[in-house]
Amino acid sequence: MKKNALIVWGGWDGHEPEQISQIFKGILEEENFNVEVSNSLDSYANAEKLKSLDLIVPHWTMGEIEKKYVLNISEAVMNGVGLAGCHGGMCDSFRNNVDWQFMTGGNWVAHPGNDGVEYMVNIKHSTSPLLEGLSDFKVLSEQYYLHVDPAVEVLATTRFPVVDGPHAANKAVDMPVVWTKRWGQGHVFYNSLGHKANIVAMPEVTFMMRRGFLWAAGGKKRANDLLVSAFGASGNGNGRIYTGMGDSQ
């Protein structure tokens, strides 16, 4: 039985969102997904439709979003729908919405040296088998410095500093590149690589995204097996009402 995915792309054109969304669509179709692709945030308006999906793939850099749309996505993910994306398309979206940042697990703050920095991506040995079979690799791209939720499980890192800047006055740090997070019953996957379509098309990055999509979509079956709606973000769900995001609304 096919799973259902929604890709929503837009925002800053420099991240080539349309091209990257087509790469994502191809990956998902190879994995037997029905894929809807949209370039409108209004695709998040129908809360019940979102909850019927297996996977939501956002690729929208910066911009603004209606708060009710974020609540709709949040409630869907809390009830088992996967959320997976990359680079600024997921963790540099909607900078004025902290609910989005809380759900996704982090937010971009800088890329010292801008595009064209050569750096290593180091695969971490963790409890997750998600990136098994992948070795450390180099990339020539933006190196994302993020503010990261300490609750995430980090699957890959990169070492800062590579280029000089005010951050270099601190000790060297290993910045998360790939992580997973739970949001209620839902699985959240993020990969900071993907500044341009050619980076997403790298075999290593495509591998990461494929594994991430499949893992994130797997949360829906787990939630269905429980036969219970875990949370209702806005009070419309069948289960517990989550009220922890009220100060940002």
N, C-alpha and C positions, 0 to 999 in steps of 0.2 A: 504494500500500500504506500502510495506516494505521500511524502510530507509536504507541507505548504510553507513557503517563505515569502516575506515581503522585504524588498530592498527599496529604501527611500534615499535619493541622492539630491545634492544641491549645495547651496552656499558658495563659498569662495571657489572660483573656477581654476585657480592655480593648482589645486589638488586633483585636477582632472577627474571630478566625481563621476561623470557619465561613463568615461572609458573604464574606470575601475569598477563601476557597478556592472558593466558588461562582463568583465573578468569574473566577478563574483557570481553572476548569473550562470556563466558557463560551468564553474566549479560545482554549483548546486545542482544544475541539471544533470551533470555527470553522476551525481550522487542520488538521482531519482527524486528530486524535489520538483514540485510545481512552483514556479517563481513568478511573482508579480513585481514589476519594476515601476517605480513612480518618482517623479521629480516635484512632488507637492507634499508639503507637511500636512495638508488636509487628509492625507492617507492615514493619519493617526486619529482622526475624529471619531471613528466608529469603534467604541470600546469592545463591543461584543465580537466584532470581526477580528480585532487584534487577539483576543483571547482564544479564537478558533485556530490561530496559526501555530506552527511549531517553532518558527524562527523569525526574528526581526533583525534586519541588517541595516543599520543607519550609516549613511555616508554624507554628512552635511556639516561642513566646516563653518564655524562662527554662526552668525545670524541670530534670529530670535524666534522663539516658539511659544505658542499659547500654553499657559500652565496646564490647562485641562488636557492637552495632548500628552504632556509628560506624565500626568497622572494616569491617563489611559494606558500608556506603555508600561508604566511601573506596575499597575495592577495586573496587566497581562503577564509580565515577567514573574511577579510574585506568585502567580498561579501556574507557572510551569513553562511559559513560552520562553525560548532562548533569545538572548541578545548577544550579537557578536559583530565586531567591526575593527577598524584599524585607524591609525594615525589621527589626523585632525578631524576625520570624518566621524569619529565617535568620542574622542576625548579632547577635542577643542571645539565642541559644539555648544552653542547657547550659553555663552560665558556668564550670563546673568541668572542662570537657573541652577541653583545649588542642588536641587532634587536630582537633576540629571547627573551631576558630578558624583553625588552620593551613590546612585544606582550603578554607574559605570565603573567606579573604583578609582578615578583619578582625573587630573586635569592638566593639560599642557601649560607650561609657564615660559619656556624658552627653548631655542635651539642654537646654542653657541656655535658660531662659525657659519650659520645658515646652511644652505644646501652645498653639497660637495665635500663634506667631511668624511674621511675614511675612518671607520671604527669597527671594532669587533662586537659581534653579538655572541654572548656566551650562554650556552644551554645549561640550565641548572638541573642538578639531580634532586628531585623532589618526590613526594608521594604520588604525583600524577604521572601517568604514562603517556600523556597527551603528545609530547614531542619526542617520544622514543624513536631512535633511528636517525635523529638529526644531530649533526656535529656543529661545533662552533664555526662561524663564518664571518667574512668581512662584507661590509656594505659601504657604498659611497653615496651618501644621502644626508638628509637632516638627522641629527642626533637629538632625540627628544629628551628634554629635562622636564619631568612631571612632578606634581604633588600627588602622592599616592596614598590610598587607603591602606592602613596597616593590616586590614583584614584579608587582603587579597593573597592568593597563592601565586608566587612568582615563579615563572617557568623559564625565563631568559632575562639576562641583564646586559648592560653595557657600562664600561668604566668611564667616569668623568674625573678630571678634565682631559679632553683631547686637544682642544684649542684654548688659548688664554682668554681670560675674562674675569669679572669680579668673583665668580664662583670658584675660581682656581685658588683663591686665598684659603679655602677650606681644605680639609683632608680629601683624598680621593674617595669617591663613592661609587658603588655599583647601583646604577639606576635600573629599575624594572623596565623591560621591553615588552614582555608578554606576561599576562596574568589571567587568572580565572577568579571568579567571585560568585558567591551565592546571593541571590536576592529573593527571599522567600523560598518558594519551590523552584525558582528559575535558575538557569545557568548563564553566567555572563562571561564572555571571553573578549580580551582586548590584545591587540598587537600594535605597538607604536610605529612599526615600519609601514611604509606605503605613501611616501610623499608624492610620487608620480606613478602612473600606470606601469612604467618599466620596472619599478621596485616591486610592486605587487606581483608582477609576472616572473620575478626571480624564482627559481625552483624551490629554494628554501622558504621563501615567504608564501608562495602558493601552498606548499606543504603545511605550513603553520595555519593558514586560513582554512584550508580544507578540514584539518583536524579540529580546529576551533568551531567551525560551523556544525560539524557532526556532534561534537560534545555538547554544545549549547542546545541544539535541537533535542538532545536526549532527555533534557529535563522535563519535557512535556509528558513523555511516557511515565516517568516516575510519579509526576503529579496525578496523572490519570489513574495509575495503579492505587494511589491512596484514596481515590474516590471522594475527595473533599476539596473544596475551594479554600485555600490556605488564608488568603487575606483579601480584603476589599479596601483599596486605598481611599476611595471616596465614600465608603459606606454602602456601595451598591453590590459588593460581593456577597457571597453566601457564607463566608467565614468571618474570621476576626477582622476588626477594623483597625487599620494602622493609622495612627494620628501623629506620628513623629515628624512629619514634614510641614506642619502647619505654619511655622514661622516664615517660610519662604513663599507663602502663597498670598 
